[in-house]
Amino acid sequence: MAHEPAASVAPRSRGVYLSPSPWPRRVVGGVVQFARRKPLGFSGLLMLFLVCGAALLAPLLAPYGYADVDFTGRLEGPSRDHLLGTDNLGRDTLSRLLYGSRVSLGISFAAVILSKVSATMVAVVSGYYGGWIDKIVQRFVDIWIGLPTLIILITIISLTGPGIVGLTVIIAITIAPNSSRLVRSVVLQVRSETYIEAARSIGVSDRRIMLRYILPNVAHIVIFSATVSLGAVILSVASLGFLGYGVPPPFPDLGGMLSGDGLTFMRRQPWLALWPGIVITVIVFGFNVFGDALRDVLDPKLRGR
Amino acid sequence: MGQYAVQRVALMAPTLIGLTLVIFFALRVLIPTDAVDLAYAEPGIPDPERMEHLREEFGLTGSLPMQYLRWLAGVVQGDLGKSVFSGRPVTEELFLRVPTSLQLGLGALLITLVIALPVGLVSAARQDSWIDYLSRGSAIFFYAVPHFWIAILVVVFASVWFSWAPSTQFRALWEDPVANLKHIWLPMLILGLNATGTMIRLTRTQVLEVVKQDYVRTARAKGLSTRVIYTRHILRNSLLPIITVVGLQIPNIVAGTVIFEQIFLVPGVGRYLLQALERLDIYVILGANLFFGFVLVISNLIVDLIYGLVDPRIRLS
């Protein structure tokens, strides 16, 4: 760390993060150690806890419903009744923000999990077996990586119409190839380790090798890339919502709350333009600093940096 | 190197065909209506004969593979088809808009490079100093703050405080350079600053990676001055990954131009695409996507070629 130059000489007993042994009982100790080593990353984690918690508890925390219209109090500034003001239909901005983060985070989490699980499966199988399966998969990934994915996303989602499931699946498909490339590169390294050779020589089945030997050893890269992807996906979801291709109306989503349609209202009540952006920023910031710290902690090559 | 570049070039055609096939599939299979319905159907008066005639005119009849191949054959000859909505050839319309989009995108990229490379280098050279913290902090800030939000804030607050709004009259660079730059400097700057965030962070990481290498230690041990070590040894060796990073930023910038053209009313390919999407204007949608795909494929190729130029190991292998 920056302010303690002695860190480079200190003994590096940080094997806890790589340990394949059962982790739940080590979590608490791990978190404390993480907070000490990576204060910035830990602050990101705390922010995420706050925002995700607020989003999860939206129905309990929100003072109003997300679609409660009140024509007598439109475009109000922050007040005691409406802590963050109201929009052009008199809907409470705080409530819409809470529900909106819930929708945006929900889509992002679902899309990232879906894409990482499928990408990891493909990467482990194709990386482990190699040969023609791997070649075909890699050519496909090559093609996909060279494409303007956000623009394809915009095109397809604007055509198929808004919908939470469609949005999630299409985002998952667009980001899967990149992560499968990353995971595959680690699978290739792991495959040539001696313990894999040992396992094979005592007759462990391919399936078991993939599930019990390779998977745990690529897990750290999957977790790290999921964290970073989450930040990027939140931004993509917000961009889509902003362009008007997000979740269908009454439902709020963070990007949609900033969308171009509302620009005239934002001119009259600038607070409207401020809140959703702040929430997006906090989420993306949180995922990024947390992801960065996680990579430093998880990647043995970068330790002690 | 030669072989690698050949491989890249060989992948270009399948990449673009794959891209347009996906879009074509979405347009012709996933949705029940088409552009002819939207543009020409009169409410309440079904006129199947006329619609069929129009579909034929726009090449939307016959089996789906035939429709696609007919379009592809046109593309090979430089004809991207006609806009179903306006009847004008897509190729001409694209040529009117491409320079504007390129200006926005390249301008943003230039701003990114001019800011990010020096800052990233200094940040790594003075690791853990206040300069480092400042630049890393602002890098994370520029990355985390959504660029379209900054753009919206600028537009909203500029209108509230100075009653300024983006001009609806766009002038091309060669028609009226002053009016053009007045219009486009702001989207360029915001888009460029956004990409700066990632660039600074990755440049810094790459430089730090090189700093750890044995030959840098050797250079230090020889007693070379820090300046020489940085310019001769570190900068040269971290150039390669930095070029990769630039290559990785290009898709973001390309997507950013689409969004920024919409916010700042810049008549480029992105705005053309978004308008066409509302009307399901099939050949415009395909053509615009093809353009964006082409830009990425070409920039990837350029990145690969620069690799060869910079690194003799790649050039000679």
Contacts between the chains, C-beta under 8 A, distances in Angstrom:
chain1	res1	chain2	res2	distance
A	2	B	128	4.0
A	2	B	133	7.8
A	3	B	128	8.0
A	139	B	11	7.7
A	142	B	11	6.0
A	142	B	15	7.9
A	143	B	11	6.6
A	143	B	14	5.9
A	143	B	15	4.7
A	143	B	18	5.2
A	144	B	18	7.8
A	146	B	11	7.3
A	146	B	15	5.0
A	146	B	293	7.8
A	146	B	296	5.7
A	146	B	297	5.5
A	146	B	300	5.5
A	147	B	15	6.7
A	147	B	18	7.8
A	147	B	19	5.5
A	147	B	293	5.9
A	147	B	296	6.5
A	148	B	251	5.8
A	148	B	254	5.5
A	148	B	255	6.3
A	148	B	289	7.6
A	148	B	292	4.3
A	148	B	293	6.1
A	148	B	295	7.7
A	148	B	296	5.4
A	149	B	251	6.9
A	150	B	251	7.3
A	150	B	252	7.9
A	150	B	255	3.8
A	150	B	258	7.8
A	151	B	254	7.1
A	151	B	255	5.7
A	151	B	258	6.1
A	151	B	273	7.4
A	151	B	289	6.6
A	151	B	292	5.1
A	152	B	19	7.1
A	152	B	22	6.7
A	152	B	23	7.2
A	152	B	289	7.0
A	154	B	258	7.0
A	154	B	273	7.9
A	154	B	274	7.7
A	154	B	277	7.5
A	155	B	23	5.8
A	155	B	26	6.9
A	155	B	273	7.4
A	155	B	277	6.5
A	155	B	285	6.3
A	155	B	289	6.1
A	156	B	22	7.5
A	156	B	23	7.6
A	156	B	26	4.9
A	156	B	30	7.9
A	158	B	277	4.4
A	158	B	278	7.7
A	159	B	26	5.0
A	159	B	27	6.3
A	159	B	30	6.4
A	159	B	31	5.5
A	159	B	277	7.1
A	159	B	280	7.3
A	160	B	26	6.8
A	160	B	30	5.5
A	160	B	31	6.7
A	231	B	144	7.6
A	235	B	146	5.8
A	238	B	146	5.7
A	238	B	148	7.8
A	239	B	146	7.2
A	239	B	148	6.3
A	239	B	255	7.6
A	239	B	259	6.1
A	242	B	146	7.9
A	242	B	148	5.3
A	242	B	259	7.2
A	243	B	259	6.7
A	243	B	262	6.8
A	243	B	274	7.1
A	258	B	148	7.2
A	258	B	149	6.1
A	258	B	152	5.8
A	260	B	262	6.7
A	260	B	263	7.1
A	263	B	152	7.2
A	263	B	155	7.1
A	263	B	156	7.1
A	266	B	152	7.1
A	266	B	156	4.7
A	267	B	156	5.8
A	267	B	159	5.2
A	267	B	160	6.1
A	270	B	156	5.5
A	270	B	157	6.4
A	270	B	160	5.8
A	273	B	149	7.8
A	273	B	152	5.5
A	273	B	153	5.9
A	273	B	156	4.8
A	274	B	153	7.5
A	276	B	149	7.8
A	277	B	145	7.3
A	277	B	146	6.4
A	277	B	149	3.7
A	277	B	152	7.4
A	277	B	153	7.0
A	280	B	146	5.3
A	280	B	149	6.7
A	281	B	144	5.1
A	281	B	145	4.9
A	281	B	146	7.1
A	281	B	149	7.5
A	284	B	143	7.3
A	284	B	144	4.2
A	284	B	145	7.9
A	284	B	146	7.4
A	285	B	140	6.4
A	285	B	141	7.8
A	285	B	144	3.8
A	288	B	140	6.1
A	288	B	143	6.4
A	288	B	144	6.0
A	289	B	140	6.5
A	305	B	208	7.1
